[in-house]
Amino acid sequence: MDIRTIAPDLSVSPQITPQDVGVAASKGYRSIIINRPDQESSDQPDHTEIEAAASRHGLRVQYLPVTPGNITDEDIADFSDAMRELPAPTLAYCRTGTRSASLWALSQAGHLSVEAILKTAESAGYDLSGLTQRLTAAEAGSGVRAAPRASQTHDVLIIGGGAAGISTAASILKRRGDVDIAIVEPRAEHYYQPGWTLVGGGVFQREQTERSMQSLMPKGVKWIRTACEGFEPEQNQVVLEDGTRIGYHILVVAPGLKLNWDGIEGLRDTLGKNGVTSNYLFDMAPYTWELVQSLKGGKALFTQPPMPIKCAGAPQKAMYLACDAWKRRGVLKDIDVSFHNAGGALFGVKEYVPALMEYIKAYGIDLAFNQTLVAIDGPAKKAWFDVKDADGNVTRQEQGFDMIHVCPPQTAQDFVARSPLANEAGWVDVDAETLQHNQYGNIFSLGDAGSTPNAKTAAAVRKQAPVAAHNVLCALDGKAPTAVYSGYGSCPLTVERGKIVLAEFGYGGKLEPSLPKWLINGEKPTRAAWFLKEKMLPNIYFDMMLKGKETLVKPKVLPHRPAAHEAQEACDFSDSNKNKAA
């Protein structure tokens, strides 16, 4: 637990789990204030789970949810009342602790000096300087809340400290080392998500895929450890979860996507037990391997939702590695394996399908296309699918299971989808080649959050980041973007332990192999591709991609501005700039 003391009667922390409640009780806390609304993130426990755990340990709880980016006077009053009524000491939490710390700070306005409040918060690790105007107004007793303005401004502001955000920052600094860059990212951990397939297949240990965020931040980049809540592109500002505004000259939006576990009825309640698992979660991939090792017979279901999803091959990778393990143990003949795909094809690029079909046949897998998982009852070991026939008619079918690997439906992050940056589908609306926003010329997006119609993979990000870095600097200099992205994506399909079909392709399914065919023939399962996946790619990710080293991924730069931008004017980032499209 990351508990930070604010005052003798109050500490704050990021999101806690029911297990953390017992730790808090052992440390002497007597009450908990919950400032995070339910369902803000796919991986947070419901507040009722925290309340139940607190009740078991004799702690009192008050649920005071605060909307990120909008702490109201009523919120402050409710927090003050709770602090008076609850037994001390109290632990308050939200997503990162920032909202809870901000509530304390605003509740102290008029009682403590603004300087004392800000220094106290800073000593606990929270920069609340963005609240200065509001605190000053309250201290003066004016009751007038100043219009929100940016507390700081950066040349480049990046939303998201995942693969896309860090890689882009590193690539920018490789080109121009004095650019003022800040990254907004609430998590303290960074994950190598492509490795979770191998964790679920018993090849990697979970710990191999995790590193601290601090250790990966490029030198010279300011890490703003809080969450983004919204965008104000007309003011060149973003809104953080405590209401603070951060200004920018160029904005890069790369917060990833949302795993919608609630999109399948009953899934959240049974995930991680009753034979229900998913390699799409860091904490769940080891359970996949546990189930594979323990299953000796019965029915094993593997599911894939409608596109788009992170790594379209991941659902079937889990299946192939499971089947290979069962085959090696001699129990595959006793296990009925089926792949329930919401789409109508095994893989979206036809050149790779023949090699995959050889394994489908060898493992005896039943392919069930146009079937979407909609509900699951873990204790009853039943799943329900909406099945679409050739005429488009949909019927609901029930399937029993002994094990089920679920790939959840996936959408844009809520704060992105509801923003002025989003297209109708909720993704950041950018040009497919330059990654520049189609309306706001000083905004770019890449990775899973962008609207580009490529496969959402880490390999795609490795190609996108140099393009984004080049074009960000063009825009920063008031010039039109000239680097273009081809839509490259890669999916190392782990068809058995020791062999991989290395799918590499760009827009329109055009094959884009990185290496000569004599070295790795991507259309065939090879041991060389497995060696690349297991031994080389993690190092390429951590030691090259996240450090801005662009071997084999240097961007294609056109000698003139792209046709789509011929009529656009160069960006003017003077004080009068109102964020018109460049």
Buried (B, 14 or more C-beta within 10 A) or exposed (E): BBBBEBBEBBBBBBBBBBEBBBBBBEEEBBBBBBBBBBEBBBEBBEBEBBBBBBEEBEBBBBBBBBBBBBBEEEBBEBBBEBBEEBEBBBBBBBBBBBBBBBBBBBBBBEEBEBEEBBEBBEEBBBBBBBBBBBBEBBBEEEEEEEEBEBBBBBBBBBBBBBBBBBBBBBBBBBBEEEBBBBBBBBBEEBBBBBBBBBBBBBBBEBEEBEBEBEEBBBEEBBBBBBBBBBBBBEBBBBBBBBBBBBBBBBBBBBBBBBBBBEBBEBBBBBBEEBBBBBBBBBEBBBBBBEBBEEBEEBBBBBBBBEBBBBBBBBBBBBBBBBBBBBBEEEBBEEBBBBBBBBBEEBBBBEEBBEBBBBBBEBBBBEBBBBBBBBBBBBEEBBBBBBBBEEEEEEEEEEBEBBBBBBBBBBBBBBBBBEBEBBBEEBBBBBBBBBBBBBBBBBBBBBBBBBBBEBBBBBBBBBBBBBBBBBBBBBBBEBBBBBBBBBBBBBBBBBBBBBBBBBBBBBBEBEEBBBBEEEEBBBBBBBEBBBBBBBEEBBEBBBEBBBBBBBEEBEBBBBEEBBEBBEEBEBBEBEEEEEBBBB
